[in-house]
Amino acid sequence: MKRILFFLVLAAVSIACGRNAYKIDGVFTTDDGTEVYLIDLDRSDTLAVTTVQDGRFSFTGNVKEPCLVYVGREKKRVNLILEPGVVTADIDERTSGGTPLIDEYNAFHKRFYAYKREQRAEKAALTDSIVKANPDNLLGAVALEDLAHVDTSAFLALYRQTVTDRVRNFCLVRKAFDAIELQSRTAPGQMFTDYTIVGGNPDGTDVKLSDYVGKGKYILLDHWASWCGPCKAEMPYIKKTWEAFAGDRFDVVSIAVSDKREDTEAALAKLDMPWHQILDAQKIPGEIYGIAAIPHLILFAPDGTIAKRGLRGEQIYETVAEIL
């Protein structure tokens, strides 16, 4: 009888493990033996570590409920929703697929970012339909977090009226909400908040934001990083504005965030950025001004109040031209 009970329990455990089992088949063109990490983004936990052999790697395990993870290392990684089943993860191409939630989220993501930057209403409408269909699960949470970077009003409406506490408490959604709340305290019309970057000047001396802001000029503060492609795409617009208006009434400061100092310096040697530079700011500006993603530009008025924030593309030149 005991043997029968033992095998029944073992069978039940095996079935449960099978239901919750996942396998990640990965591709990563790098040296053999390079470590690859599986990180739970909500809890900041390392779920597993493996190594690359012949450009491939794999993870196996069990997951009780879907979770948002990244697979890879440092900047070379791909985000995906991990759930039971066989998942593919191509770090080279930053793509994933194979299970229902992953495929559904990827389909949403493809449509969401196919819209142009100005099509906020279309992005909000698409996200609205996804979140309302998934107000209590991870798909709704990650879709809502995407919207936070595009349309804060639409994000807040869904956050407050549609989703459950389970989605509100998802780490990335909570961070997005906190950042938006912080942005409201550093919104246009508010006085700037000062900070110091130790060794932030190119010569290694300390620098304060107040060394530039509140000194009688309009200051365009550009938050960027050497690894950020969209940041580099903004540089021609910033340069056009600087060349047209720099002088007694206007100037530009670029501040490198979340970047290695040597990488910033190498990028500056290649990029044409002849205005003021602040290096090695890491997360300080983002934590004070609620910056969830870069590039992020803030225009300060001569008295130090915030005039505009979130300027992009031709809007940079047009806004400064109109003000001046």
N, C-alpha and C positions, 0 to 999 in steps of 0.2 A: 504493500500500500504506500509506504514511504517513497519507494522507487517511482511509483506511478505519479504521486504528487510532485516529486522532484522534476520529472520529465515534463509534467504539465506546466509547472512554473517556468522551466527552461524554455519550453515552446512559446509560452506567452511573452517572455522577455525577448526572444528572438523575433517574434512577430512585431512587437513594439519597436524594436531597434530597426527592423526593416522598414517600418512605416516612416520612421524619422531619419532614415539614413540619407546622406548626401555624398556625392562625389564631384569634385571639381577637377576637370581636365584642363590644364593650362598650357599656354604657349608663351615663351619669353626668350627672345634672342639675347643671350648673355653668356658669360663664362660658366662652365660646369662648376657646380659647388656653390654658386651664388644662392644666398638664402632668400626665400620668398615668404612673406608673412600673410596670415589670414587674421584680419583685425575687425572686431565688432565696433562699428562706429558709434553706436548708441552708448555703449558702456566703456568704450576705450580699452577693451580687453583684447589680448593676444590669444586667439583661439587655437592657433597651430602655426608651426614653422616647418618648412620643407626646403629642399634644395633643387636646383635646376640640373638636369642631365640631358644632353643632346637637345637643348632648346625646349624641353618640356618639363612639366612638374604636375603633381596631383596632390589633392587633399581628400581624405575621407573622414567621416564622422557622423554624428547624429545632432539634429537640431529639433527642439520641441516646437518652436514656432518660428515663422520667418523673421529674419533680422537683416539689417543693412550692414554690409561688410565691405572692406576693400581687400583686394588681393594684389600683392606686389611689394615694392620697397621704395622708400623716399618718394620722389616725384613720379616714378614709373609704376603706375598702378591703375587698376580699374575697379570702380564701385559696382556692386551688384546686390540684389536681394537674394539672400541665401535661404533656401527652403529644401525640403526633401526632394531628391531626384538627382539626375546627372546634369551638371552645369559645365558650360565651356567658358573659359576666360582667356582672352588673348590680350596680354599686356602690351604687346607691340602696337596693336591697333586700338587698344582701349575699348574692346567690345566684349559682350557676354551674351549668353542665351541658354535655352534648353529647358526651362521650367515655366509654368504658366505665369507666375508673378513677374519673373524677369522679362519674359517676352512682352507681357502687357505693359510693363513700365517702359521698356525700350521703345515700344510703339508710341506711347505717349510722349516720351522724350524727343523722339525724332520729329513728331508733329510740333511740339512745343518750341523747339529751337529752329524749326524751318521758317517760322514767322520772323519778319524783320524786327529790328530793335524797336521801331515805332509802333508796332502792332500789339500794344499792351492789352487792348480790349479783347483781341482774339485769343491771346495767351490766357487771359483771365477766364474767358468763357470755356476754353478747353479744360483748364484746371478745375473750374467749378463743376463740370460734369463728372470728372474723375473723382474728386473729393466727395461729392454728394453720393456717389455710388459706393464709396469706400470710406465712410466716416469713422470707422473703428479699426482700420487695419493699416499695415505698413505701406501699402500702395498709396493710400490717401495721404499718409504722412509725408512720404518722399515727394509726392507731387505738390503738396502744399508748400514744402520747403523750397522747391524750385520757384514757386510763384513769389515768395518773399523778396527775391532779388529783382523782380520785374515790376510788380504792382503792390505796394504795401497796403493800400486801401482794400483791395480785393482780398489780399492775404488776411488782414485783420477781420474782415467780415466773415470769412469762412472759419477762421480760428475761434471767433467768439460765438458764432451762431450755429455752426454745422457740425464740427468734429467733436468727438468725445474726449474725455480727460486722457484716455490712453494715447490718442494722437497728440494732444497738447503736450503731454509729458515726454514724447519722443525727443531725444536729445537735440537733434538738429532743428526741429520745429521750435523747441523752447529757446534755443540760442537765437534763432531768427526773430522770435517775438521780443526777446530781451534787447536785441540789437535795434529793432524798430522803436521800442520804448526809449532807448537811449538816444536814438536819432531825434526823437521828438524834443528832447532836452537840448539838442545841439542842432535845432532846425533853423532855417532862415529867420533872421530877426534876433536870435539869441547871441549873447556875447561869447567870444571864443574862450575855450578852456586851454590854459597854457600847459606845457609839459617840457621836460628836458630829455634830450638824447645824449647820453654820455659818449663822448668820442664821435659824435654824429657828423661833425664837419669833415670834409675831405682831408684836412690836415691833422685830424685826430683830436681836435679840441671839442669841448662840449658845445652844444647848440640848444637854444630854446626856440619854441614856436614864436614867442614874443620878440625874438631877434628880427623877425620879418613882419609879423602881423600886428596891427594896431599902431603902425608907425607913419600913418598918413598916406599910404598907398593901397590900391586894390591889389591883393595877393591871390594868385591862383595856385592852390596847393594840389599837386598831383601825386596821388598814392600809387606806387607801381612796384614791380619786381622784375629782375632780369629773366625769370622763367615764364613770365606772363605774356603770352602772345597778344591778347587784346590790349594790354598796356602799351606795347610797342606800336600797335596799330593806331593808337591815339596820338603818338608823338608828332606826326606831320601837322595835325590840327593845333596842337599846343605850340609848335614852332611857328606856324603861320600867325597865331595870335601874339606870341612874344615879339616876333619881328615887327608886327604892325603897331604895337602899343607900348612896349617896354620903355620905361622912362620915369619921369617924376611922379606919374599917377598910377603906374601899373607895373607889376613884375610877376615872375613865375618861380616857384620852388617845387622841385620834385623830391619826394621823400621815399626811400626804398624801405619796404616793409616785408617781413617774413622771408628774408633773403640772406644769403651769406655775403659778408662784406667783399670778399675777393671776387665773387660772381658779379656783384653790382659794379665793382671797379672795372672788371673785364668788359661788361656790357657798355659802360660809359665810354670806354676807349673806342668802341665800335659805333655807338649811336651818336647822332648829332643832337646833343642836348646842352647847348651853351649857357643855360640859365643856372640858377642856384641849385645845389644838391645837398640833401641830407641823407646820410648813409646809416645802415644798421639800426633802424628804428624798431624792427621786429613787430611785436603786437601792440606797442604802446598807443599809436594813433587810433588803431581799430577799436581798442577797448574803451578809449575815451570818447570817440565820435561815433561808435556803433557802426563801423564799416564791416559789412559781412563779406564783401567781395571786391576785388580790384579788377580794373582801374576804378578809382573813385576820386573825383575832383571836387574841391570845395573852393568857392570864391569868397574871400573875406573883404569887407568894406574897409575904408581907411581908418575908421574908428575901432576896428576889431570885431564888429558884429558880422555874423554869417549872412552873406548876401544870397548865394545860391549854392546848391550842392547837387552832385549827380550829373554834372554836365558831360555830354559825350559828342564826339564828331564835330560837325559844322556848328552845332549849338554852342560850342566853346567860343568860337570867334564871334558869332552873332550876338551872344549875350554880352560879351565884353565890349563889343562895338556899340551896342545899344546903351549900355551904362555910361560909357565914356563919351 
